[in-house]
């Protein structure tokens, strides 16, 4: 692997090249749709370990050593198994890495994972942080899984997390964000100027949706099979929320909400984006577990006109009042390393192109 890798976020073609050259290794061939436009889905291996607590291995330990010290029992995933809410599991992934020098990786939950309130983080050997693999990392990958709201049925090959590869720092500056917005219109609606990314605010009026502003999860539900699409009735798992005069919502502690952005967002084919908290000092609630937006999200030519950002929201220790138009997150854009050969969109089988307020793919369409 002596090639000089181009600066920027890797496209599907470059991810496939990493795999062909042995930088990404897998227990079996990739699934046909596993490589996304600018990310790679990661597959669960054969065994889950129920552990006493979350952890980081630190520079002196492998993940396997920490699992051995903390495991309570092992679970065979080859025929499927239920992961219970409130528990912590570690699962070796089918993919491992032998990255070239200069190429790093980061991970995030897939959109469908976040919308189920399944908390996931990728860990590597001797890691000091979650979801980050340094340039040149060589070793196995593990996924920490902790269902927060619904028990979930998973199996070997289930894909809960995704990985993005990059060379160098390709995040846009304030001026570059503004130039990109001038040429490609990154956001429609809202009243915040584009500066260090695109600010996203909350829609609590529900115009065009008969006042529907979101969903609040129910407790003590049945199991969600993460690999079955459109199989579940929404009302068995969610309570619809409607605007009732006052355009505000009080988040109850320890409840999980699906809400939607007021703005429509656009990720042009030349870039990728990631959702980050608007203000890390505002710690009363957490927004959006699943942070990757692939090139072509919201792109008209890919069938995405008017795509909103769906927001997974949890309050912290105290009730917290959200108001209509309150800024709760921002999208940071990055340059791709090359022009992509595929885009996020309906032709690629993407689940959330042209979305407004939408639950995860596991639920039947909600008709109110």
C-alpha positions in Angstrom: 0.0 0.0 0.0 2.4 2.6 -1.2 -0.1 4.8 -3.0 -0.5 8.4 -2.0 -4.1 8.7 -1.0 -6.0 11.9 -2.0 -7.0 14.5 0.7 -10.6 14.4 1.7 -13.4 12.1 2.6 -13.2 8.8 0.7 -15.8 7.9 -1.8 -17.2 4.4 -2.4 -14.6 3.8 -5.1 -11.7 4.6 -2.7 -13.3 2.5 0.1 -13.4 -0.4 -2.3 -9.8 0.2 -3.2 -8.8 0.1 0.5 -10.6 -3.2 0.7 -8.9 -4.6 -2.4 -5.5 -3.6 -1.1 -6.0 -5.2 2.3 -6.5 -2.0 4.3 -10.0 -3.1 5.1 -10.3 -6.8 5.8 -13.5 -8.8 6.2 -14.5 -12.2 7.4 -16.5 -12.7 4.2 -17.2 -10.7 1.0 -18.9 -7.4 1.3 -22.7 -7.3 1.0 -23.8 -5.8 -2.4 -25.1 -2.6 -0.7 -22.6 -2.4 2.1 -20.4 0.3 0.6 -22.4 3.6 0.7 -21.5 6.7 -1.3 -19.0 7.9 1.3 -19.1 5.4 4.1 -18.9 1.6 4.8 -21.6 -0.2 6.8 -20.1 -2.4 9.6 -21.4 -5.9 10.2 -21.8 -7.7 13.6 -19.8 -10.8 14.1 -20.9 -14.2 15.6 -20.7 -13.4 19.3 -22.0 -10.6 21.6 -20.5 -10.2 25.1 -22.7 -8.8 27.8 -20.4 -6.6 29.9 -20.7 -4.9 33.3 -19.9 -1.4 31.9 -18.8 0.6 29.0 -15.0 1.2 28.8 -12.1 2.4 26.7 -9.2 0.1 26.6 -6.5 2.8 26.9 -3.0 2.6 25.4 -2.0 -0.4 27.5 -4.8 -2.9 26.7 -6.6 -4.6 23.8 -10.4 -4.6 23.8 -10.3 -8.4 24.1 -8.4 -8.1 27.4 -11.0 -5.7 28.8 -13.9 -7.9 27.6 -12.3 -10.9 29.4 -12.2 -8.9 32.7 -15.7 -7.4 32.4 -17.9 -10.0 30.6 -20.9 -11.5 32.3 -21.8 -14.0 29.5 -21.5 -14.7 25.8 -24.4 -14.7 23.3 -24.5 -16.5 20.1 -25.7 -14.2 17.3 -25.6 -16.8 14.4 -29.3 -17.5 14.8 -30.3 -14.1 16.2 -30.5 -12.9 19.8 -32.4 -10.1 21.7 -30.3 -7.3 23.2 -32.2 -5.9 26.2 -32.6 -2.2 26.9 -30.4 -0.8 29.6 -27.6 -3.4 29.1 -24.2 -2.9 27.5 -22.9 -5.4 24.9 -19.6 -5.6 23.0 -19.6 -7.3 19.6 -16.5 -8.1 17.5 -17.2 -6.8 14.0 -16.7 -8.8 10.8 -14.4 -5.9 9.5 -10.9 -5.1 10.7 -8.4 -2.5 9.6 -4.8 -2.2 8.4 -4.9 1.5 7.4 -2.2 3.2 5.4 -0.2 5.9 7.1 -2.2 9.2 6.7 -5.6 7.5 6.4 -7.9 7.7 9.4 -11.4 6.5 10.1 -14.4 7.6 12.2 -17.7 5.9 12.9 -21.3 6.8 13.7 -24.5 4.9 14.2 -26.5 4.4 11.0 -29.7 6.5 10.7 -32.0 3.6 11.4 -30.0 2.7 14.6 -30.2 6.2 15.9 -33.9 6.4 15.3 -34.4 3.3 17.5 -32.4 5.0 20.3 -29.8 2.2 20.1 -26.6 3.7 21.4 -23.5 2.4 19.5 -19.8 3.2 19.5 -16.9 1.7 17.7 -13.8 0.8 19.7 -10.4 -0.2 18.5 -7.5 -1.7 20.4 -5.6 0.7 22.7 -8.1 3.4 21.9 -8.3 6.6 23.9 -11.6 7.6 22.4 -14.7 6.2 20.9 -15.6 6.1 17.1 -12.1 7.4 16.1 -9.3 5.2 14.6 -6.0 7.0 14.1 -4.0 7.1 10.8 -2.3 3.8 10.3 -4.5 1.9 12.8 -4.1 -1.9 12.5 -6.3 -4.2 14.4 -9.9 -5.5 15.1 -13.0 -3.4 15.5 -15.7 -3.8 18.1 -19.1 -2.3 18.5 -20.5 -1.3 21.9 -24.3 -1.6 21.8 -26.7 -0.3 24.4 -30.4 -0.2 23.5 -32.0 2.6 25.4 -35.7 2.4 24.5 -36.6 -0.8 22.6 -35.2 -4.3 22.9 -33.7 -5.2 19.6 -33.2 -8.5 17.7 -29.8 -8.7 16.0 -27.8 -11.4 14.2 -24.5 -12.0 12.6 -24.3 -9.6 9.7 -26.7 -6.9 11.1 -25.4 -3.4 10.3 -25.9 -0.9 13.1 -22.9 1.4 12.5 -21.0 3.0 9.6 -17.4 4.1 9.0 -16.0 7.0 7.1 -12.4 7.2 5.9 -10.4 10.3 5.2 -7.0 11.6 4.5 -6.1 14.9 6.1 -8.5 17.5 7.5 -11.0 18.3 4.8 -13.5 20.3 6.9 -14.5 23.5 5.3 -13.7 26.9 6.8 -16.3 29.6 7.5 -15.5 31.2 4.1 -15.6 27.9 2.3 -19.0 27.1 3.8 -20.3 30.4 2.6 -19.0 30.0 -0.9 -20.5 26.5 -1.2 -23.8 27.9 0.0 -23.7 30.6 -2.6 -23.1 28.1 -5.4 -25.1 25.1 -4.2 -27.7 26.3 -1.6 -27.0 24.2 1.4 -30.1 25.1 3.4 -33.6 26.4 2.6 -35.7 28.0 5.3 -34.7 29.2 8.7 -33.1 32.6 9.4 -29.5 31.7 10.5 -26.6 32.7 8.2 -24.2 30.0 7.0 -20.9 30.4 8.9 -19.1 27.5 10.6 -21.5 25.0 9.1 -25.3 25.1 8.6 -27.4 25.8 11.7 -30.5 23.6 12.1 -33.5 24.5 14.2 -36.5 22.6 15.3 -39.9 22.5 13.7 -42.7 22.6 16.3 -45.6 23.8 14.1 -46.0 20.8 11.7 -47.2 22.8 8.7 -48.0 20.5 5.8 -48.2 17.5 8.2 -51.6 18.4 9.8 -49.8 19.6 12.9 -47.7 16.5 13.5 -44.4 17.6 15.1 -42.9 14.4 16.2 -43.1 11.1 18.1 -42.4 10.1 21.7 -41.4 6.5 22.3 -43.5 4.1 24.4 -42.2 1.9 27.1 -42.5 -1.9 27.5 -42.9 -2.6 23.8 -42.3 -5.7 21.8 -38.9 -6.4 20.2 -37.7 -4.6 17.1 -35.9 -6.8 14.5 -33.2 -4.5 13.1 -33.2 -6.3 9.7 -36.9 -6.2 8.9 -38.3 -3.3 7.0 -41.8 -1.9 7.3 -42.9 -4.6 9.7 -44.2 -2.8 12.7 -47.2 -0.7 13.5 -46.2 2.8 14.6 -48.8 3.2 17.4 -47.5 0.0 19.1 -44.2 1.8 19.7 -44.7 5.6 19.4 -47.1 8.3 20.6 -47.6 10.9 17.9 -47.1 14.5 19.0 -49.2 17.4 17.5 -48.9 21.2 17.7 -51.5 22.5 20.1 -51.5 26.3 19.8 -48.2 27.0 21.6 -45.2 26.2 19.4 -43.1 24.6 22.1 -42.4 21.2 23.6 -41.2 20.2 27.1 -38.9 17.3 26.9 -39.4 14.9 29.8 -36.3 13.4 31.4 -35.4 9.9 30.1 -37.9 10.1 27.3 -36.9 9.6 23.6 -38.3 11.8 20.8 -38.2 11.9 17.0 -38.4 15.5 15.8 -37.5 17.2 12.5 -35.6 20.3 11.3 -37.4 23.4 10.2 -34.8 23.7 7.4 -34.4 21.6 4.3 -30.8 20.6 3.8 -28.7 19.8 0.8 -25.4 17.9 0.6 -24.0 18.5 -2.9 -22.3 15.6 -4.8 -18.9 17.1 -4.2 -19.1 17.0 -0.4 -20.2 15.1 2.7 -21.5 16.4 6.0 -21.8 15.5 9.6 -24.2 16.6 12.3 -22.6 18.1 15.5 -24.2 19.7 18.6 -24.8 23.4 18.1 -23.4 24.3 21.4 -21.6 21.6 23.5 -22.1 23.8 26.6 -25.9 23.3 26.3 -25.9 19.9 28.0 -29.6 19.6 28.9 -30.4 17.4 25.8 -28.7 15.3 23.3 -29.5 15.5 19.6 -28.9 13.1 16.7 -26.9 10.0 17.4 -26.4 9.3 13.6 -24.3 12.1 12.2 -23.2 11.2 8.7 -24.9 12.8 5.7 -23.7 11.2 2.4 -23.1 13.2 -0.9 -26.4 13.7 -2.7 -28.6 13.9 0.4 -31.3 16.5 -0.4 -29.9 16.8 -4.0 -32.6 17.4 -6.6 -31.0 15.3 -9.3 -30.9 12.4 -6.8 -34.6 12.8 -5.9 -34.0 14.6 -2.7 -35.6 18.0 -3.0 -36.8 19.2 0.4 -35.1 16.7 2.6 -35.2 17.6 6.3 -32.9 16.4 9.0 -34.7 14.0 11.4 -33.5 14.6 14.9 -33.3 12.0 17.7 -33.6 13.9 20.9 -33.2 12.9 24.6 -33.5 15.2 27.6 -31.0 14.9 30.4 -31.7 15.1 34.1 -34.4 17.8 34.1 -37.4 18.7 31.9 -36.3 21.1 29.1 -38.4 23.5 27.1 -37.8 23.6 23.3 -39.2 26.4 21.2 -40.1 26.5 17.5 -37.1 27.6 15.6 -34.6 26.9 18.4 -31.2 26.0 17.0 -30.2 22.6 18.2 -27.5 21.3 15.8 -25.4 22.2 12.8 -24.0 20.4 9.7 -20.3 20.7 9.1 -19.3 20.0 5.5 -16.2 18.3 4.2 -14.7 17.9 0.8 -14.7 14.5 -0.9 -11.3 13.1 -2.1 -12.7 12.7 -5.6 -15.9 12.9 -7.6 -18.2 10.1 -6.4 -19.5 7.4 -8.7 -22.8 7.0 -6.7 -25.0 9.4 -4.7 -27.4 9.1 -1.8 -30.8 8.7 -3.3 -33.7 6.6 -4.3 -31.9 4.9 -7.2 -29.3 3.6 -4.7 -32.0 2.2 -2.4 -31.5 4.9 0.3 -34.3 4.9 2.9 -34.5 8.5 3.9 -34.1 10.6 0.7 -36.7 13.4 0.3 -37.8 12.7 4.0 -39.7 15.1 6.2 -40.7 13.6 9.6 -39.9 9.9 9.3 -39.4 7.1 11.7 -36.9 4.4 11.1 -37.3 1.9 8.2 -38.6 -0.8 10.5 -42.1 0.9 10.8 -45.0 1.0 8.4 -45.8 4.4 7.0 -47.8 6.5 9.5 -51.1 7.8 8.2 -52.3 9.5 11.3 
